[in-house]
Amino acid sequence: MNWIFLIIAGLFEVVWATAMKYSHGFTNLMPSIVTIVGMLISFFLLAHATKTLPLSIAYPVWTGIGAVGTVIAGTILFGDKISPITWGFVILLLVSIVGIKMTS
């Protein structure tokens, strides 16, 4: 169950990072609120997951989900241009996250 919490925490990392972009430096109220609430939920779920999962496993998986998800969100929502080599490294990051999960 804590793996589910960890995955959801990583997804909320994508939520707060995306909302932070929409907040325009915390000058737009609703995206600013979503950013803060998303951070709280993400940190809470990460803390809950680390009750039983080792920190050395949970933290890299959490940040990896956030990193991969934010790259995808940036390209879809903001039109960020990502080079093919960068996509290759994003895929390596995703493979690494799956590898960490499978070997722990």
Backbone as ProteinMPNN parsed JSONL, in Angstrom:
{"seq_chain_A": "MNWIFLIIAGLFEVVWATAMKYSHGFTNLMPSIVTIVGMLISFFLLAHATKTLPLSIAYPVWTGIGAVGTVIAGTILFGDKISPITWGFVILLLVSIVGIKMTS", "coords_chain_A": {"N_chain_A": [[0.828, -1.205, 0.0], [2.031, 1.186, 0.671], [3.605, 1.714, -1.525], [1.721, 2.557, -3.348], [0.909, 4.947, -2.121], [3.323, 6.309, -2.419], [3.571, 6.546, -5.208], [1.308, 8.132, -5.775], [2.071, 10.368, -4.313], [4.253, 11.206, -5.87], [2.884, 11.883, -8.208], [1.41, 14.05, -7.265], [3.503, 15.755, -6.919], [4.017, 16.489, -9.525], [1.638, 17.85, -9.993], [1.842, 20.081, -8.192], [4.139, 21.336, -9.169], [3.407, 22.014, -11.769], [1.19, 23.662, -11.258], [2.54, 25.693, -9.953], [3.911, 26.927, -12.042], [1.722, 27.98, -13.416], [0.961, 29.799, -11.498], [2.44, 32.05, -11.816], [4.711, 33.098, -10.346], [3.518, 33.121, -7.838], [1.528, 35.048, -8.024], [-1.016, 34.673, -8.964], [-3.941, 33.696, -7.453], [-5.514, 31.169, -7.25], [-3.942, 29.119, -8.645], [-1.726, 29.333, -6.976], [-2.698, 28.454, -4.524], [-3.341, 25.822, -5.217], [-0.755, 24.922, -5.721], [0.438, 25.021, -3.13], [-1.272, 23.32, -1.638], [-0.954, 20.986, -3.148], [1.776, 20.506, -2.667], [1.716, 19.997, 0.101], [0.11, 17.673, 0.217], [1.688, 15.944, -1.337], [4.115, 15.829, 0.171], [3.093, 14.823, 2.575], [2.141, 12.282, 1.816], [4.538, 11.152, 0.924], [5.961, 11.124, 3.342], [4.335, 9.357, 4.742], [4.699, 7.029, 3.214], [7.386, 6.529, 3.707], [7.367, 5.453, 6.189], [7.467, 2.711, 6.114], [8.868, 2.061, 3.792], [12.248, 2.131, 2.67], [14.103, 5.155, 2.94], [16.1, 5.586, 1.095], [15.132, 4.371, -1.136], [12.486, 5.324, -1.481], [12.68, 8.164, -1.766], [14.242, 8.684, -4.206], [12.489, 7.469, -6.068], [10.165, 8.982, -5.743], [11.071, 11.599, -6.49], [11.839, 10.989, -9.078], [9.437, 10.229, -10.356], [8.156, 12.675, -10.184], [9.928, 14.235, -11.74], [9.893, 13.02, -14.343], [7.137, 13.177, -14.876], [6.781, 15.953, -14.801], [8.321, 16.815, -16.947], [6.808, 15.736, -19.032], [4.355, 17.073, -18.589], [5.223, 19.705, -18.983], [5.855, 19.704, -21.722], [3.395, 19.111, -22.887], [1.504, 20.964, -21.783], [2.754, 23.482, -21.8], [4.196, 23.678, -24.076], [6.917, 23.168, -24.083], [10.044, 22.656, -25.59], [11.713, 19.748, -26.172], [14.678, 18.082, -26.707], [15.556, 15.237, -28.788], [17.64, 13.711, -27.599], [17.375, 14.457, -24.953], [14.86, 13.363, -24.401], [15.622, 10.724, -24.532], [17.168, 10.522, -22.201], [15.168, 11.02, -20.332], [13.643, 8.734, -20.682], [15.531, 6.876, -19.779], [15.576, 7.651, -17.113], [12.974, 6.935, -16.349], [13.13, 4.158, -16.734], [15.017, 3.647, -14.777], [13.557, 4.275, -12.446], [11.592, 2.271, -12.49], [13.313, 0.1, -12.316], [14.425, 0.493, -9.742], [12.147, 0.038, -8.188], [11.576, -2.628, -8.85], [13.764, -4.011, -7.862], [13.786, -3.653, -5.189]], "CA_chain_A": [[0.0, 0.0, 0.0], [2.881, 2.369, 0.716], [4.034, 2.021, -2.883], [0.628, 3.354, -3.939], [1.058, 6.294, -1.549], [4.507, 6.914, -3.006], [3.238, 6.906, -6.594], [0.397, 9.275, -5.711], [2.885, 11.508, -3.872], [4.992, 11.654, -7.048], [1.941, 12.55, -9.113], [1.115, 15.361, -6.693], [4.661, 16.604, -7.184], [3.757, 17.033, -10.86], [0.542, 18.818, -9.832], [2.267, 21.348, -7.604], [5.113, 21.995, -10.048], [2.64, 22.589, -12.872], [0.418, 24.78, -10.718], [3.467, 26.777, -9.651], [4.129, 27.63, -13.3], [0.508, 28.752, -13.66], [0.802, 30.849, -10.479], [3.22, 33.226, -12.241], [5.437, 33.643, -9.195], [2.55, 33.242, -6.75], [0.704, 36.251, -8.18], [-2.384, 34.216, -9.236], [-4.36, 33.061, -6.21], [-5.918, 29.762, -7.305], [-2.798, 28.231, -8.865], [-0.862, 29.385, -5.796], [-3.317, 27.575, -3.528], [-3.147, 24.447, -5.707], [0.661, 24.613, -5.497], [0.683, 24.765, -1.704], [-2.008, 22.107, -1.256], [-0.279, 19.872, -3.81], [3.011, 20.244, -1.915], [1.367, 19.383, 1.384], [-0.332, 16.299, -0.033], [2.839, 15.184, -1.806], [5.015, 15.589, 1.301], [2.405, 13.964, 3.539], [2.137, 10.908, 1.303], [5.919, 10.68, 0.957], [6.268, 10.823, 4.738], [3.607, 8.14, 5.092], [5.341, 5.908, 2.531], [8.689, 6.228, 4.307], [7.209, 4.719, 7.45], [7.878, 1.321, 5.899], [9.823, 1.968, 2.692], [13.506, 2.81, 2.968], [14.241, 6.489, 2.358], [16.998, 5.479, -0.057], [14.307, 3.902, -2.253], [11.302, 6.166, -1.639], [12.971, 9.514, -2.244], [14.534, 8.73, -5.642], [11.293, 7.139, -6.847], [9.293, 10.169, -5.657], [11.6, 12.674, -7.334], [11.832, 10.524, -10.457], [8.063, 10.371, -10.867], [7.94, 14.112, -10.358], [10.74, 14.734, -12.851], [9.349, 12.522, -15.609], [5.801, 13.755, -15.051], [6.88, 17.387, -15.065], [8.782, 16.954, -18.334], [5.646, 15.467, -19.886], [3.415, 18.188, -18.417], [5.786, 20.892, -19.622], [5.752, 19.616, -23.181], [1.985, 19.118, -23.295], [0.764, 22.153, -21.355], [3.462, 24.742, -22.019], [4.884, 23.644, -25.354], [8.368, 23.081, -23.914], [10.712, 21.893, -26.648], [12.664, 18.804, -25.596], [15.445, 17.438, -27.784], [15.491, 13.772, -28.761], [18.579, 13.158, -26.624], [16.774, 14.673, -23.634], [13.832, 12.323, -24.253], [16.337, 9.49, -24.226], [17.512, 10.535, -20.781], [13.914, 10.883, -19.585], [13.326, 7.305, -20.733], [16.46, 6.227, -18.851], [15.098, 7.943, -15.763], [11.799, 6.089, -16.132], [13.633, 2.788, -16.577], [15.657, 3.602, -13.458], [12.51, 4.242, -11.419], [11.024, 0.916, -12.522], [14.358, -0.78, -11.804], [14.487, 0.643, -8.288], [10.969, -0.636, -7.641], [11.643, -4.077, -9.057], [14.866, -4.609, -7.121], [13.718, -3.351, -3.742]], "C_chain_A": [[0.865, 1.259, 0.0], [3.476, 2.7, -0.645], [2.976, 2.851, -3.605], [0.71, 4.785, -3.427], [2.233, 7.025, -2.193], [4.245, 7.362, -4.443], [2.315, 8.116, -6.626], [1.152, 10.525, -5.267], [3.683, 12.068, -5.04], [4.102, 12.371, -8.045], [1.558, 13.933, -8.588], [2.311, 16.303, -6.809], [4.515, 17.248, -8.569], [2.674, 18.105, -10.776], [1.067, 20.14, -9.295], [3.274, 22.076, -8.48], [4.408, 22.682, -11.216], [1.842, 23.799, -12.403], [1.319, 25.965, -10.395], [3.777, 27.587, -10.909], [2.927, 28.519, -13.611], [0.33, 29.897, -12.658], [1.541, 32.134, -10.836], [3.892, 33.89, -11.052], [4.537, 33.929, -8.007], [1.762, 34.556, -6.807], [-0.738, 35.915, -8.555], [-2.825, 33.337, -8.076], [-4.64, 31.567, -6.341], [-4.755, 28.816, -7.627], [-1.823, 28.228, -7.685], [-1.387, 28.463, -4.709], [-3.13, 26.113, -3.934], [-1.694, 24.019, -5.496], [0.909, 24.214, -4.049], [-0.022, 23.493, -1.239], [-1.358, 20.878, -1.888], [1.011, 19.498, -3.106], [2.711, 19.515, -0.614], [0.952, 17.92, 1.204], [0.853, 15.427, -0.444], [3.782, 14.839, -0.657], [4.393, 14.656, 2.333], [2.453, 12.501, 3.086], [3.549, 10.325, 1.251], [6.302, 10.291, 2.381], [5.582, 9.536, 5.178], [4.283, 6.91, 4.473], [6.663, 5.522, 3.196], [8.578, 5.635, 5.706], [7.696, 3.28, 7.291], [8.877, 1.156, 4.758], [11.117, 2.674, 3.084], [13.568, 4.171, 2.266], [15.088, 6.445, 1.089], [16.289, 4.955, -1.3], [13.186, 4.896, -2.528], [11.631, 7.523, -2.253], [13.339, 9.55, -3.728], [13.327, 8.389, -6.52], [10.358, 8.334, -6.891], [9.786, 11.281, -6.573], [11.606, 12.268, -8.807], [10.46, 10.63, -11.099], [7.767, 11.836, -11.127], [8.693, 14.662, -11.559], [10.174, 14.304, -14.201], [7.985, 13.147, -15.885], [5.839, 15.232, -15.391], [7.407, 17.656, -16.464], [7.602, 16.756, -19.289], [4.643, 16.605, -19.8], [3.93, 19.444, -19.11], [5.662, 20.871, -21.13], [4.302, 19.712, -23.65], [1.32, 20.456, -22.998], [1.427, 23.469, -21.733], [4.249, 24.774, -23.319], [6.397, 23.644, -25.234], [8.951, 22.209, -25.019], [11.817, 21.057, -26.013], [13.366, 18.091, -26.753], [15.316, 15.915, -27.684], [16.443, 13.153, -27.74], [18.045, 13.328, -25.203], [15.676, 13.646, -23.384], [14.473, 10.981, -23.941], [16.711, 9.406, -22.756], [16.272, 10.444, -19.893], [13.495, 9.418, -19.56], [14.254, 6.525, -19.803], [16.046, 6.454, -17.4], [13.897, 7.072, -15.417], [12.208, 4.631, -15.931], [14.288, 2.63, -15.208], [14.632, 3.521, -12.328], [11.902, 2.844, -11.332], [12.048, -0.081, -11.954], [14.495, -0.721, -10.299], [13.331, -0.103, -7.634], [11.123, -2.152, -7.733], [12.743, -4.74, -8.222], [14.817, -4.327, -5.635], [12.732, -4.268, -3.05]], "O_chain_A": [[0.495, 2.275, -0.589], [3.82, 3.855, -0.898], [3.307, 3.746, -4.383], [0.595, 5.732, -4.205], [2.146, 8.219, -2.479], [4.662, 8.45, -4.839], [2.523, 9.031, -7.423], [0.906, 11.617, -5.78], [3.782, 13.286, -5.188], [4.516, 13.355, -8.659], [1.4, 14.874, -9.365], [2.142, 17.522, -6.798], [4.854, 18.417, -8.752], [2.782, 19.15, -11.417], [0.784, 21.199, -9.857], [3.268, 23.306, -8.533], [4.768, 23.793, -11.603], [1.819, 24.834, -13.069], [0.908, 27.115, -10.547], [3.892, 28.81, -10.84], [3.087, 29.67, -14.018], [-0.381, 30.861, -12.943], [1.302, 33.181, -10.234], [3.684, 35.072, -10.777], [4.772, 34.875, -7.255], [1.378, 35.105, -5.774], [-1.605, 36.785, -8.474], [-2.165, 32.35, -7.751], [-4.054, 30.771, -5.606], [-4.593, 27.804, -6.945], [-1.165, 27.219, -7.43], [-0.613, 27.771, -4.047], [-2.801, 25.269, -3.102], [-1.435, 22.872, -5.131], [1.522, 23.18, -3.781], [0.567, 22.681, -0.526], [-1.225, 19.843, -1.235], [1.32, 18.315, -2.958], [3.373, 18.535, -0.273], [1.392, 17.044, 1.948], [1.004, 14.306, 0.042], [4.202, 13.69, -0.523], [5.075, 13.801, 2.898], [2.763, 11.604, 3.871], [3.737, 9.135, 1.506], [6.904, 9.239, 2.597], [6.167, 8.723, 5.894], [4.422, 5.877, 5.127], [7.021, 4.346, 3.245], [9.594, 5.346, 6.339], [8.266, 2.703, 8.216], [9.656, 0.203, 4.759], [11.082, 3.704, 3.757], [13.128, 4.305, 1.124], [14.828, 7.172, 0.131], [16.81, 5.088, -2.408], [12.959, 5.271, -3.677], [10.935, 7.979, -3.16], [12.794, 10.378, -4.458], [13.164, 8.961, -7.598], [9.818, 8.667, -7.946], [9.008, 11.844, -7.344], [11.4, 13.107, -9.684], [10.332, 11.066, -12.243], [7.199, 12.195, -12.159], [8.153, 15.47, -12.315], [9.998, 15.13, -15.097], [7.713, 13.592, -17.0], [5.025, 15.714, -16.178], [6.99, 18.619, -17.107], [7.427, 17.522, -20.237], [4.132, 17.057, -20.824], [3.162, 20.163, -19.75], [5.394, 21.9, -21.751], [4.014, 20.319, -24.681], [0.649, 21.022, -23.861], [0.741, 24.465, -21.961], [4.895, 25.774, -23.635], [7.096, 24.065, -26.156], [8.41, 21.151, -25.338], [12.738, 21.59, -25.395], [12.719, 17.567, -27.66], [15.003, 15.379, -26.622], [16.091, 12.172, -27.085], [18.235, 12.458, -24.352], [15.567, 13.114, -22.279], [13.926, 10.191, -23.172], [16.588, 8.35, -22.136], [16.326, 9.85, -18.816], [13.043, 8.917, -18.53], [13.807, 5.611, -19.111], [16.154, 5.556, -16.565], [13.814, 6.534, -14.313], [11.682, 3.952, -15.049], [14.132, 1.598, -14.556], [14.824, 2.779, -11.365], [11.72, 2.302, -10.242], [11.69, -0.99, -11.206], [14.663, -1.749, -9.643], [13.523, -0.797, -6.636], [10.825, -2.867, -6.776], [12.643, -5.928, -7.913], [15.719, -4.725, -4.898], [12.54, -4.166, -1.838]]}, "name": "protein", "num_of_chains": 1, "seq": "MNWIFLIIAGLFEVVWATAMKYSHGFTNLMPSIVTIVGMLISFFLLAHATKTLPLSIAYPVWTGIGAVGTVIAGTILFGDKISPITWGFVILLLVSIVGIKMTS"}
